[in-house]
Amino acid sequence: MDFTRSREANKNLHDMVPGGSHTYAKGEDQYPEGMAPVFVRGQGAHVWDVDGNEFIEYGSGLRAVSLGHAHPRVVSAVRAQLALGGNFVRPAALEVEAAAKFLATVPTAEMVKFAKNGSDVTTAAVRLARAATGRTTIALCADQPFFSTDDWFIGTTAMSAGIPAQDVVSFPYGDLAAVEQLFTSHEVACLVLEAATQTDPPPGYLRGLRDLCTRHGVVLVFDEMITGFRWSEAGAQGLYGVTPDLSTFGKALGNGFAVSALAGRRDLMELGGLRDSRERVFLLSTTHGGETHSLAAAMAVMDTYVEEGIADRLHAIGARLAAGVREVAAAAGVGEHVVVRGRDCNLVFATLDVDGRPSQEYRTLFLRRLILGGVVGPSFVVSSALTDADLDRTVEVVADACAVYRQALDAGDPSPWLGGRPVKPVFRPFA
């Protein structure tokens, strides 16, 4: 496979864009050296790079493109709206329709406000919680990787340069006693977490969090950026039957178009409105929050999910892929080293060394073999556009990668199979 043009494009990106990408998780450092493709188009579950290489893609759009690229229903809705204008000096009638459709799809929410990215709506939830409670401390789940680009979260990461100390405490997922201890030792404004990640919540955990937050006057915030429209069209809260005070959606909501949503209790949301006598909260005020073509995309996504049972399809596709990968990994003798984890609709893989420890070197080897076989993705997160042929081909490529993985384990050193420096974690203090 030739990557000449991608290498040139990556160099040009680094010359003009800090990090060579507008999202750290899409960075060249996340891929084997010299093998970070730069894409020119996508159709369904396939993408093509500037060198003409074709790939089956996973984790598309960092989990955003769950229906596949250029989905005809979404494209048609966007195209129709673009002909009518995209942004006005007052709200468009489409904003009424989009809000009504969202609240019908996520019936646990009483009000919604749209924006363009997940960070903004999650920070808005924190702002509401602080205003409503008169407290400043934020409690974050320590076992979950990302909530916002804003200081209150980034200040807790390994990339905290330039950020002053933040009033943030953390808690481990699944431990109700730890949360109760936090609430008795700190004046907490809000508890922020993903309701579920790689495994389902322990029995009673989410209900226990709901009860603790109610008892202590803490605002419960579910980050549904990933779980929303993957776990179910109503998110994790719809699947598990526990209603947060506020929740935030994005990613799959727009199938690649920039739209996110803050949703929740009316009494909290009205703090950012014009019909409340309390001191106003500057909640969200974005020029492009009501941009009509993105809202049209979101409406088409919601209709498609509900009418075509997309969430169930994502689970079925993921289950088939996970079974195939586990089978070929075991056959190659690396079943304890190439490990598929997560809910079927949101699969990730771990690459473990000979001692069972996570290894960036073995991840590099594995990614390299996938790319050479025409499969690209930092995860095995599926889209509904994947076909049986795509899944079969993916499993074949994984089998080849696992055979090479076994050779590296037997040699005790993966270096000869890396082709250069190993891939790196996103959150690190130095380049």
Secondary structure by P-SEA (a helix, b strand, c coil): ccaaaaaaaaaaaaaccccccccccccccccccccccccccccccccccccccccccccccccccccccccaaaaaaaaaaaaaccccccccaaaaaaaaaaaaaaccccbbbbbccaaaaaaaaaaaaaaaccccbbbbcccccccccccccccccccccccccccbbbbbcccaaaaaaaaaaccccccccccccccccccaaaaaaaaaaaaabbbbbbcccccccccccccccccccccccbbbbcccccccccccccccccccccccccccccccccccccccccccaaaaaaaaaaaaaaacaaaaaaaaaaaaaaaaaaaaaaaacccccccccccccbbbbbbbcccccccaaaaaaaaaaaaaaccccccccccccccaaaaaaaaaaaaaaaaaaaaaaaacccccccccccccccccccc
